[in-house]
């Protein structure tokens, strides 16, 4: 693809604020780096993926409001984490994390444990209960 043919479709979720690094051929036939704001097929797939993330987060929010799960499930979905990844970020075992999904077990977490989870999610400890 030639440098001037690199797609610049700004209709993605980031509204053109972010760019992908692509390689294209310049007027001298050399490969050069070119920033692209995307192209329609890729943007459609990205939007569908984010819709999936948002659906999972909304289900976690509903489950939390219905007392089925702790807020950890919501934050985990928003951060696109699974139990294995959260375990690697926190150092907690996968079974311990599963236990913390239970609202009653979550209420018994220490300040230190809450801080560990908050750090993994990139939020303040005071925000861990905010959904």
Long-range contacts (C-beta under 8 A, 24 or more apart in sequence): 1-25, 2-26, 3-27, 3-32, 3-34, 6-34, 6-36, 7-36, 7-37, 7-38, 7-39, 7-40, 8-36, 8-37, 8-38, 9-37, 9-38, 9-39, 9-40, 9-43, 10-37, 10-38, 11-40, 11-43, 12-37, 12-38, 12-42, 12-43, 12-46, 12-47, 13-43, 13-46, 13-47, 13-50, 53-77, 53-78, 53-80, 61-131, 64-131, 65-131, 67-103, 68-103, 69-101, 69-102, 69-103, 70-100, 70-101, 70-102, 70-103, 70-105, 70-106, 71-106, 71-128, 71-129, 71-130, 71-131, 72-97, 72-100, 72-101, 72-106, 72-117, 72-128, 73-101, 74-131, 75-117, 75-121, 75-123, 75-128, 76-121, 78-121, 79-120, 79-121, 79-122, 81-120, 86-120, 89-119, 89-120, 90-116, 90-117, 90-120, 91-116, 92-116
